[in-house]
Amino acid sequence: MRSAIAEGQHDFTTLTDREVEVLLLLASGEQNRRLARRLGIAERTVRAHTANIVRKLDLRSRFEAAIVSHVYAEDIRSLCSTGGRVAA
């Protein structure tokens, strides 16, 4: 069985700045409603960003995205800061 998390083959550069913000916040385990309030966007928009993250990183679920975010948080932040992004 393939484990996208263990493979570590994630191209975080395909994510938009907002998707990176959402990805990093997913590790907190908060519900979409709270994430939306925190980011000042609609809950529906958080769901759309989450769906894009799951698709772009070839993951199976929001849960896997949260795990990837937790495991690779430092890599995501350093990659994004070197690319001119300001990470959460």
Secondary structure, DSSP 8 states (H G I E B T S, - for coil): ---HHHH----GGGS-HHHHHHHHHHTTT--HHHHHHHHTS-HHHHHHHHHHHHHHTT-S-HHHHHHHHHHTHHHHHHHHHHTT----
